[in-house]
Amino acid sequence: MSRTFDELVTEADSVSVDGWDFSWLAGRATEQRPSWGYQRTMAGRLARASAALDIQTGGGEVLAGAGRFPPLMVATESWPPNVAKATELLHPLGVVVVADRDEPPLPFADGAFDLVTSRHPVTVWWEEIARVLRPGGTYLAQHVGHSSVFELVEYFLGPQPEEVRCGRHPEETRRAAQAAGLDVVDLRFESLRTEFFDIGAVVYFLRKVIWMVPGFTVAQYRDRLGELHEQIEREGPFVAHSTRFLIEARKPA
Protein backbone atom coordinates (compact mmCIF):
# COMPACT_ATOMS: atom_id res chain seq x y z
CA MET A 1 0.00 0.00 0.00
CA SER A 2 1.37 3.40 -0.95
CA ARG A 3 2.04 5.87 1.84
CA THR A 4 -0.32 8.80 2.31
CA PHE A 5 0.45 12.40 1.52
CA ASP A 6 0.52 13.31 5.23
CA GLU A 7 2.90 10.46 6.06
CA LEU A 8 5.35 11.36 3.30
CA VAL A 9 5.32 15.08 4.01
CA THR A 10 5.56 14.74 7.79
CA GLU A 11 8.59 12.47 7.49
CA ALA A 12 10.39 14.67 4.96
CA ASP A 13 9.66 17.81 6.97
CA SER A 14 11.20 16.39 10.14
CA VAL A 15 14.50 14.79 9.03
CA SER A 16 17.77 16.70 9.30
CA VAL A 17 18.97 18.56 6.19
CA ASP A 18 22.40 19.42 7.63
CA GLY A 19 25.43 18.82 5.43
CA TRP A 20 25.49 18.17 1.72
CA ASP A 21 24.75 14.46 1.73
CA PHE A 22 21.67 13.50 -0.30
CA SER A 23 21.65 9.80 0.64
CA TRP A 24 18.19 10.19 2.26
CA LEU A 25 16.82 10.47 -1.28
CA ALA A 26 18.07 7.00 -2.29
CA GLY A 27 15.19 5.23 -4.01
CA ARG A 28 13.07 8.39 -3.86
CA ALA A 29 14.80 10.63 -6.39
CA THR A 30 17.50 10.26 -9.05
CA GLU A 31 19.79 12.67 -10.84
CA GLN A 32 22.09 11.98 -13.76
CA ARG A 33 25.74 12.68 -13.03
CA PRO A 34 27.92 14.84 -15.29
CA SER A 35 30.22 12.88 -17.57
CA TRP A 36 33.39 14.50 -16.26
CA GLY A 37 33.09 13.03 -12.71
CA TYR A 38 33.86 16.07 -10.58
CA GLN A 39 35.04 14.29 -7.42
CA ARG A 40 37.38 12.06 -9.43
CA THR A 41 38.74 15.04 -11.37
CA MET A 42 39.22 17.05 -8.18
CA ALA A 43 40.99 14.13 -6.48
CA GLY A 44 43.52 13.95 -9.30
CA ARG A 45 44.33 17.65 -8.96
CA LEU A 46 44.55 17.51 -5.16
CA ALA A 47 47.06 14.68 -5.38
CA ARG A 48 49.41 16.97 -7.35
CA ALA A 49 48.88 20.16 -5.33
CA SER A 50 51.04 21.51 -2.50
CA ALA A 51 48.44 23.81 -0.90
CA ALA A 52 44.71 23.71 -1.67
CA LEU A 53 41.50 25.45 -0.59
CA ASP A 54 37.97 24.04 -0.93
CA ILE A 55 35.42 26.87 -0.82
CA GLN A 56 31.87 26.35 0.52
CA THR A 57 32.64 22.75 1.42
CA GLY A 58 29.17 22.09 2.87
CA GLY A 59 29.41 19.16 5.29
CA GLY A 60 32.74 18.17 3.75
CA GLU A 61 31.37 15.01 2.14
CA VAL A 62 32.65 15.67 -1.39
CA LEU A 63 36.10 16.73 -0.25
CA ALA A 64 36.42 13.80 2.16
CA GLY A 65 35.75 11.41 -0.70
CA ALA A 66 38.74 12.71 -2.66
CA GLY A 67 41.03 10.41 -0.68
CA ARG A 68 44.40 12.15 -1.03
CA PHE A 69 45.23 15.68 0.08
CA PRO A 70 48.20 18.02 -0.34
CA PRO A 71 50.42 18.88 2.65
CA LEU A 72 48.22 21.94 3.31
CA MET A 73 44.48 21.42 2.84
CA VAL A 74 41.93 24.01 3.99
CA ALA A 75 38.14 24.14 3.62
CA THR A 76 35.74 27.03 4.27
CA GLU A 77 32.04 26.94 5.14
CA SER A 78 29.57 29.60 6.29
CA TRP A 79 26.54 27.74 7.70
CA PRO A 80 27.19 26.79 11.37
CA PRO A 81 25.57 23.30 11.24
CA ASN A 82 27.72 22.49 8.21
CA VAL A 83 30.85 23.91 9.86
CA ALA A 84 30.36 21.47 12.72
CA LYS A 85 29.63 18.58 10.36
CA ALA A 86 32.65 19.36 8.14
CA THR A 87 34.93 19.70 11.16
CA GLU A 88 33.87 16.31 12.48
CA LEU A 89 34.42 14.67 9.10
CA LEU A 90 37.52 16.47 7.82
CA HIS A 91 39.68 17.13 10.88
CA PRO A 92 40.59 13.44 11.30
CA LEU A 93 41.78 13.54 7.67
CA GLY A 94 44.13 16.45 8.38
CA VAL A 95 41.97 19.12 6.74
CA VAL A 96 41.67 22.50 8.48
CA VAL A 97 38.06 23.79 8.45
CA VAL A 98 37.61 27.57 8.66
CA ALA A 99 34.26 29.21 9.42
CA ASP A 100 33.89 31.97 6.83
CA ARG A 101 30.90 34.24 6.13
CA ASP A 102 31.17 33.71 2.36
CA GLU A 103 31.82 37.34 1.56
CA PRO A 104 35.06 39.14 0.74
CA PRO A 105 37.75 38.97 1.82
CA LEU A 106 38.73 35.33 2.10
CA PRO A 107 40.71 34.96 5.36
CA PHE A 108 43.96 34.00 3.62
CA ALA A 109 47.07 35.76 2.35
CA ASP A 110 47.73 36.62 -1.29
CA GLY A 111 49.05 33.67 -3.27
CA ALA A 112 48.42 31.15 -0.48
CA PHE A 113 47.19 28.28 -2.67
CA ASP A 114 48.10 26.63 -5.95
CA LEU A 115 44.64 25.01 -6.20
CA VAL A 116 41.19 26.32 -5.25
CA THR A 117 38.17 24.02 -5.65
CA SER A 118 34.43 24.28 -5.08
CA ARG A 119 31.37 22.16 -5.82
CA HIS A 120 28.13 24.07 -6.35
CA PRO A 121 29.14 27.39 -4.78
CA VAL A 122 26.24 29.71 -4.05
CA THR A 123 28.32 32.82 -4.69
CA VAL A 124 31.68 33.16 -6.45
CA TRP A 125 33.99 36.03 -5.50
CA TRP A 126 36.32 35.92 -8.48
CA GLU A 127 38.63 38.70 -7.35
CA GLU A 128 39.24 36.88 -4.07
CA ILE A 129 39.85 33.55 -5.82
CA ALA A 130 42.38 35.25 -8.09
CA ARG A 131 44.03 36.93 -5.11
CA VAL A 132 44.62 33.79 -3.05
CA LEU A 133 45.86 31.78 -6.05
CA ARG A 134 49.59 31.62 -6.71
CA PRO A 135 50.78 32.58 -10.21
CA GLY A 136 50.09 29.51 -12.34
CA GLY A 137 47.52 28.28 -9.83
CA THR A 138 44.14 26.83 -10.80
CA TYR A 139 40.49 27.20 -9.85
CA LEU A 140 38.61 23.95 -10.56
CA ALA A 141 34.91 23.79 -9.79
CA GLN A 142 31.54 22.36 -10.70
CA HIS A 143 28.86 25.04 -10.75
CA VAL A 144 25.09 24.81 -10.91
CA GLY A 145 24.04 26.18 -14.29
CA HIS A 146 21.18 28.36 -15.46
CA SER A 147 17.55 27.25 -15.14
CA SER A 148 18.52 24.26 -13.02
CA VAL A 149 15.52 22.20 -11.86
CA PHE A 150 13.34 25.08 -13.06
CA GLU A 151 10.45 22.74 -13.82
CA LEU A 152 10.14 22.34 -10.04
CA VAL A 153 10.89 25.98 -9.24
CA GLU A 154 8.22 27.22 -11.64
CA TYR A 155 5.71 24.64 -10.40
CA PHE A 156 5.73 26.50 -7.07
CA LEU A 157 6.68 30.05 -8.07
CA GLY A 158 5.22 30.33 -11.56
CA PRO A 159 7.10 31.47 -14.70
CA GLN A 160 10.36 33.20 -13.86
CA PRO A 161 11.70 36.28 -15.68
CA GLU A 162 14.41 35.80 -18.28
CA GLU A 163 17.09 37.41 -16.12
CA VAL A 164 16.42 34.81 -13.40
CA ARG A 165 16.31 31.90 -15.84
CA CYS A 166 19.61 32.94 -17.42
CA GLY A 167 21.52 33.60 -14.21
CA ARG A 168 24.56 31.34 -13.68
CA HIS A 169 25.09 30.93 -17.42
CA PRO A 170 28.50 29.39 -18.26
CA GLU A 171 29.42 32.23 -20.61
CA GLU A 172 28.54 34.79 -17.95
CA THR A 173 30.83 32.88 -15.59
CA ARG A 174 33.61 32.84 -18.17
CA ARG A 175 33.42 36.62 -18.51
CA ALA A 176 33.50 37.11 -14.74
CA ALA A 177 36.57 34.89 -14.36
CA GLN A 178 38.36 36.71 -17.17
CA ALA A 179 37.50 40.08 -15.66
CA ALA A 180 39.32 38.96 -12.49
CA GLY A 181 42.42 38.21 -14.55
CA LEU A 182 42.03 34.43 -14.87
CA ASP A 183 42.36 32.43 -18.09
CA VAL A 184 39.50 29.96 -18.60
CA VAL A 185 41.13 26.80 -19.97
CA ASP A 186 38.13 24.45 -19.74
CA LEU A 187 34.35 25.02 -19.67
CA ARG A 188 31.90 22.13 -20.14
CA PHE A 189 28.10 22.22 -19.70
CA GLU A 190 25.50 19.42 -19.40
CA SER A 191 21.75 19.20 -18.79
CA LEU A 192 20.87 16.18 -16.63
CA ARG A 193 17.58 14.37 -16.03
CA THR A 194 16.25 14.52 -12.47
CA GLU A 195 13.25 12.51 -11.20
CA PHE A 196 11.26 12.79 -7.97
CA PHE A 197 9.36 9.59 -7.16
CA ASP A 198 7.31 10.86 -4.21
CA ILE A 199 6.27 14.13 -2.61
CA GLY A 200 8.55 13.50 0.36
CA ALA A 201 11.55 13.72 -1.96
CA VAL A 202 10.32 17.09 -3.21
CA VAL A 203 9.89 18.43 0.33
CA TYR A 204 13.33 17.24 1.41
CA PHE A 205 15.00 18.70 -1.69
CA LEU A 206 13.38 22.12 -1.26
CA ARG A 207 14.23 22.22 2.45
CA LYS A 208 17.86 21.38 1.70
CA VAL A 209 18.45 23.45 -1.46
CA ILE A 210 17.01 26.59 0.06
CA TRP A 211 17.58 28.94 -2.86
CA MET A 212 15.29 26.99 -5.21
CA VAL A 213 12.05 28.19 -3.59
CA PRO A 214 13.19 30.85 -1.09
CA GLY A 215 11.43 30.63 2.25
CA PHE A 216 9.87 27.26 1.39
CA THR A 217 7.76 25.68 4.13
CA VAL A 218 5.28 22.83 3.97
CA ALA A 219 2.63 25.01 5.61
CA GLN A 220 2.92 27.73 2.97
CA TYR A 221 2.81 25.36 -0.01
CA ARG A 222 0.66 22.56 1.38
CA ASP A 223 -2.09 22.88 -1.24
CA ARG A 224 0.37 22.91 -4.13
CA LEU A 225 2.25 19.98 -2.61
CA GLY A 226 -1.02 18.07 -2.38
CA GLU A 227 -1.69 18.66 -6.07
CA LEU A 228 1.81 17.50 -6.98
CA HIS A 229 1.41 14.38 -4.82
CA GLU A 230 -1.73 13.47 -6.74
CA GLN A 231 0.04 14.13 -10.06
CA ILE A 232 2.94 11.83 -9.13
CA GLU A 233 0.53 9.11 -7.95
CA ARG A 234 -1.39 9.40 -11.21
CA GLU A 235 1.36 9.98 -13.80
CA GLY A 236 4.62 8.78 -12.25
CA PRO A 237 7.80 10.65 -11.30
CA PHE A 238 8.02 14.42 -11.59
CA VAL A 239 10.77 15.08 -14.14
CA ALA A 240 13.05 18.11 -14.11
CA HIS A 241 16.48 18.89 -15.51
CA SER A 242 19.46 20.01 -13.46
CA THR A 243 22.26 21.88 -15.22
CA ARG A 244 25.94 21.67 -14.33
CA PHE A 245 29.16 23.02 -15.75
CA LEU A 246 32.79 22.30 -15.07
CA ILE A 247 35.10 25.30 -15.11
CA GLU A 248 38.87 25.42 -14.89
CA ALA A 249 40.49 28.84 -14.71
CA ARG A 250 44.20 29.53 -14.36
CA LYS A 251 46.07 32.50 -12.94
CA PRO A 252 48.76 33.62 -15.39
CA ALA A 253 52.23 32.54 -14.30
C-alpha positions as CSV (number, residue, x, y, z in Angstrom):
1,M,0.0,0.0,0.0
2,S,1.4,3.4,-1.0
3,R,2.0,5.9,1.8
4,T,-0.3,8.8,2.3
5,F,0.4,12.4,1.5
6,D,0.5,13.3,5.2
7,E,2.9,10.5,6.1
8,L,5.3,11.4,3.3
9,V,5.3,15.1,4.0
10,T,5.6,14.7,7.8
11,E,8.6,12.5,7.5
12,A,10.4,14.7,5.0
13,D,9.7,17.8,7.0
14,S,11.2,16.4,10.1
15,V,14.5,14.8,9.0
16,S,17.8,16.7,9.3
17,V,19.0,18.6,6.2
18,D,22.4,19.4,7.6
19,G,25.4,18.8,5.4
20,W,25.5,18.2,1.7
21,D,24.7,14.5,1.7
22,F,21.7,13.5,-0.3
23,S,21.6,9.8,0.6
24,W,18.2,10.2,2.3
25,L,16.8,10.5,-1.3
26,A,18.1,7.0,-2.3
27,G,15.2,5.2,-4.0
28,R,13.1,8.4,-3.9
29,A,14.8,10.6,-6.4
30,T,17.5,10.3,-9.0
31,E,19.8,12.7,-10.8
32,Q,22.1,12.0,-13.8
33,R,25.7,12.7,-13.0
34,P,27.9,14.8,-15.3
35,S,30.2,12.9,-17.6
36,W,33.4,14.5,-16.3
37,G,33.1,13.0,-12.7
38,Y,33.9,16.1,-10.6
39,Q,35.0,14.3,-7.4
40,R,37.4,12.1,-9.4
41,T,38.7,15.0,-11.4
42,M,39.2,17.0,-8.2
43,A,41.0,14.1,-6.5
44,G,43.5,14.0,-9.3
45,R,44.3,17.6,-9.0
46,L,44.6,17.5,-5.2
47,A,47.1,14.7,-5.4
48,R,49.4,17.0,-7.3
49,A,48.9,20.2,-5.3
50,S,51.0,21.5,-2.5
51,A,48.4,23.8,-0.9
52,A,44.7,23.7,-1.7
53,L,41.5,25.4,-0.6
54,D,38.0,24.0,-0.9
55,I,35.4,26.9,-0.8
56,Q,31.9,26.3,0.5
57,T,32.6,22.7,1.4
58,G,29.2,22.1,2.9
59,G,29.4,19.2,5.3
60,G,32.7,18.2,3.7
61,E,31.4,15.0,2.1
62,V,32.7,15.7,-1.4
63,L,36.1,16.7,-0.3
64,A,36.4,13.8,2.2
65,G,35.8,11.4,-0.7
66,A,38.7,12.7,-2.7
67,G,41.0,10.4,-0.7
68,R,44.4,12.2,-1.0
69,F,45.2,15.7,0.1
70,P,48.2,18.0,-0.3
71,P,50.4,18.9,2.7
72,L,48.2,21.9,3.3
73,M,44.5,21.4,2.8
74,V,41.9,24.0,4.0
75,A,38.1,24.1,3.6
76,T,35.7,27.0,4.3
77,E,32.0,26.9,5.1
78,S,29.6,29.6,6.3
79,W,26.5,27.7,7.7
80,P,27.2,26.8,11.4
81,P,25.6,23.3,11.2
82,N,27.7,22.5,8.2
83,V,30.9,23.9,9.9
84,A,30.4,21.5,12.7
85,K,29.6,18.6,10.4
86,A,32.6,19.4,8.1
87,T,34.9,19.7,11.2
88,E,33.9,16.3,12.5
89,L,34.4,14.7,9.1
90,L,37.5,16.5,7.8
91,H,39.7,17.1,10.9
92,P,40.6,13.4,11.3
93,L,41.8,13.5,7.7
94,G,44.1,16.5,8.4
95,V,42.0,19.1,6.7
96,V,41.7,22.5,8.5
97,V,38.1,23.8,8.5
98,V,37.6,27.6,8.7
99,A,34.3,29.2,9.4
100,D,33.9,32.0,6.8
101,R,30.9,34.2,6.1
102,D,31.2,33.7,2.4
103,E,31.8,37.3,1.6
104,P,35.1,39.1,0.7
105,P,37.7,39.0,1.8
106,L,38.7,35.3,2.1
107,P,40.7,35.0,5.4
108,F,44.0,34.0,3.6
109,A,47.1,35.8,2.3
110,D,47.7,36.6,-1.3
111,G,49.0,33.7,-3.3
112,A,48.4,31.2,-0.5
113,F,47.2,28.3,-2.7
114,D,48.1,26.6,-5.9
115,L,44.6,25.0,-6.2
116,V,41.2,26.3,-5.2
117,T,38.2,24.0,-5.7
118,S,34.4,24.3,-5.1
119,R,31.4,22.2,-5.8
120,H,28.1,24.1,-6.4
121,P,29.1,27.4,-4.8
122,V,26.2,29.7,-4.0
123,T,28.3,32.8,-4.7
124,V,31.7,33.2,-6.5
125,W,34.0,36.0,-5.5
126,W,36.3,35.9,-8.5
127,E,38.6,38.7,-7.3
128,E,39.2,36.9,-4.1
129,I,39.9,33.6,-5.8
130,A,42.4,35.2,-8.1
131,R,44.0,36.9,-5.1
132,V,44.6,33.8,-3.0
133,L,45.9,31.8,-6.0
134,R,49.6,31.6,-6.7
135,P,50.8,32.6,-10.2
136,G,50.1,29.5,-12.3
137,G,47.5,28.3,-9.8
138,T,44.1,26.8,-10.8
139,Y,40.5,27.2,-9.8
140,L,38.6,23.9,-10.6
141,A,34.9,23.8,-9.8
142,Q,31.5,22.4,-10.7
143,H,28.9,25.0,-10.8
144,V,25.1,24.8,-10.9
145,G,24.0,26.2,-14.3
146,H,21.2,28.4,-15.5
147,S,17.5,27.3,-15.1
148,S,18.5,24.3,-13.0
149,V,15.5,22.2,-11.9
150,F,13.3,25.1,-13.1
151,E,10.4,22.7,-13.8
152,L,10.1,22.3,-10.0
153,V,10.9,26.0,-9.2
154,E,8.2,27.2,-11.6
155,Y,5.7,24.6,-10.4
156,F,5.7,26.5,-7.1
157,L,6.7,30.0,-8.1
158,G,5.2,30.3,-11.6
159,P,7.1,31.5,-14.7
160,Q,10.4,33.2,-13.9
161,P,11.7,36.3,-15.7
162,E,14.4,35.8,-18.3
163,E,17.1,37.4,-16.1
164,V,16.4,34.8,-13.4
165,R,16.3,31.9,-15.8
166,C,19.6,32.9,-17.4
167,G,21.5,33.6,-14.2
168,R,24.6,31.3,-13.7
169,H,25.1,30.9,-17.4
170,P,28.5,29.4,-18.3
171,E,29.4,32.2,-20.6
172,E,28.5,34.8,-18.0
173,T,30.8,32.9,-15.6
174,R,33.6,32.8,-18.2
175,R,33.4,36.6,-18.5
176,A,33.5,37.1,-14.7
177,A,36.6,34.9,-14.4
178,Q,38.4,36.7,-17.2
179,A,37.5,40.1,-15.7
180,A,39.3,39.0,-12.5
181,G,42.4,38.2,-14.6
182,L,42.0,34.4,-14.9
183,D,42.4,32.4,-18.1
184,V,39.5,30.0,-18.6
185,V,41.1,26.8,-20.0
186,D,38.1,24.5,-19.7
187,L,34.3,25.0,-19.7
188,R,31.9,22.1,-20.1
189,F,28.1,22.2,-19.7
190,E,25.5,19.4,-19.4
191,S,21.7,19.2,-18.8
192,L,20.9,16.2,-16.6
193,R,17.6,14.4,-16.0
194,T,16.2,14.5,-12.5
195,E,13.2,12.5,-11.2
196,F,11.3,12.8,-8.0
197,F,9.4,9.6,-7.2
198,D,7.3,10.9,-4.2
199,I,6.3,14.1,-2.6
200,G,8.6,13.5,0.4
201,A,11.5,13.7,-2.0
202,V,10.3,17.1,-3.2
203,V,9.9,18.4,0.3
204,Y,13.3,17.2,1.4
205,F,15.0,18.7,-1.7
206,L,13.4,22.1,-1.3
207,R,14.2,22.2,2.5
208,K,17.9,21.4,1.7
209,V,18.5,23.4,-1.5
210,I,17.0,26.6,0.1
211,W,17.6,28.9,-2.9
212,M,15.3,27.0,-5.2
213,V,12.1,28.2,-3.6
214,P,13.2,30.8,-1.1
215,G,11.4,30.6,2.3
216,F,9.9,27.3,1.4
217,T,7.8,25.7,4.1
218,V,5.3,22.8,4.0
219,A,2.6,25.0,5.6
220,Q,2.9,27.7,3.0
221,Y,2.8,25.4,0.0
222,R,0.7,22.6,1.4
223,D,-2.1,22.9,-1.2
224,R,0.4,22.9,-4.1
225,L,2.3,20.0,-2.6
226,G,-1.0,18.1,-2.4
227,E,-1.7,18.7,-6.1
228,L,1.8,17.5,-7.0
229,H,1.4,14.4,-4.8
230,E,-1.7,13.5,-6.7
231,Q,0.0,14.1,-10.1
232,I,2.9,11.8,-9.1
233,E,0.5,9.1,-7.9
234,R,-1.4,9.4,-11.2
235,E,1.4,10.0,-13.8
236,G,4.6,8.8,-12.3
237,P,7.8,10.6,-11.3
238,F,8.0,14.4,-11.6
239,V,10.8,15.1,-14.1
240,A,13.1,18.1,-14.1
241,H,16.5,18.9,-15.5
242,S,19.5,20.0,-13.5
243,T,22.3,21.9,-15.2
244,R,25.9,21.7,-14.3
245,F,29.2,23.0,-15.7
246,L,32.8,22.3,-15.1
247,I,35.1,25.3,-15.1
248,E,38.9,25.4,-14.9
249,A,40.5,28.8,-14.7
250,R,44.2,29.5,-14.4
251,K,46.1,32.5,-12.9
252,P,48.8,33.6,-15.4
253,A,52.2,32.5,-14.3
